[in-house]
Amino acid sequence: MTAAAGAKNMLLNCAKAQAGERVLVAYEPPELGYFDASVLNTVVKAARDIGLTVKTVNVGFSPCAKELPDALRTQIERSDIVIFLARLGDQLRFCDMPRKTRIVVNFALDAGLLGSGFGTTPHGLMVDLKDLISDTLARARSVQITCPHGTDVRGTPDMPQSGVGDTTVLRFPMSVFKPVPAHSFSGRVALCGFLTGTGSQYYDGYTAEFEGRVLAHLDHGRLQGFEGSARDVVAANAHYDRIADRFGLDRNCVHSWHAGIHPGCGYLQDARDNYERWSGAAFGNPRILHFHTCGTYAPGEISWNVLDPTIWIDDVPVWEDGIFHPARLVGGQQVLDQYPDAADVFAHPDAHVGLRDWGLLRDVAQRLGAAS
């Protein structure tokens, strides 16, 4: 597959584009180090190839964007489709967007991702799986989340009604299900080496790194405290204090959680090279589950990232050690059967999530445990 195939998947299958429609491509400059220039060029060419009228606009980057600028809102309202190749779309994905325009936020940040299984897997399949998972969770009596590092969280999902609790824009690729409210969940969460932002707002000190394992303790959607070395616990609390004070947030609120569902979502760089970019791209991989914390809204301002989760839904491990098994859902195999061309991406999921050192620590711990 090629990046052009991924772009057409986004335009035709996600945005439902038809020849003659007007598409606005809202981008941020590649020199900011987030989106690669090749994505903009590929999307514009693909749009013209299928007969769309294309306009591009540089929307730049605002670390703490809260609403659409008036001039941009006017351009959006005059368009049939808007493709965001910019963090602005992600920042405002839970905010009020013009309803008559089909707005797509793209998470394939470079041509490699756009042309990989991440960008080319049929969008309809991922939407169907996302809906199936959300419906399954709405009916579930119990859910347990574990991981090799010590996560153990349990609860009964209290899912919002259909159409509530999700974003007001279209995601491409579709890579997570509807956030599960955390107020009915309790336990401990093993953080994968750091605390980092959610892509809602950007600020100095976006990430706090730890020297060893840190557990966050959760009780009915409230952070109770951290467990780890004295130094790491001080660092975690200081990070929460600073972010909560800066933005006037409910410090200890754990709002919701969800996991990646897209086996083609590979992240080849090291997360430490650019945590902002990592948090905006790697979360769709089933090896990552994250909680939205620090704030009474999704996505909050600080995420807890869990590596290689097992998620038991009514005693069925639908995720097992970071591998998503949609066929274990009632109706899951029927969904997969409708898209036979996607079988390979589920049979051979991409394991790259930018956390090589943390994965090595897990392997060492398993070997030590086996030897003892």
Secondary structure, DSSP 8 states (H G I E B T S, - for coil): --HHHHHHIIIIIIS---TT-EEEEEE--GGGSSS-HHHHHHHHHHHHHTT-EEEEEE----TT--S--HHHHHHHHT-SEEEEESHHHHHTTTS---TTSEEEEE---SHHHHHSHHHHS-HHHHHHHHHHHHHHHHH-S-EEEE-TTS-EEEE------TTSSS-SSEEES--B---EESTTEEEEEEE-SEEB--SS---SS--EE-SS-EEEEEETTEEEEEES-HHHHHHHHHHHHHHHHHHT--TTBEEEEEEB--TT--B-S-GGG-HHHHHTTGGGSTTEEEEEESSSSSS-SEEEEEES-EEEETTEEEEETTEE-GGGSTTHHHHHHT-GGGHHHHHS----BS-HHHHHHHHHHHHHHHH-
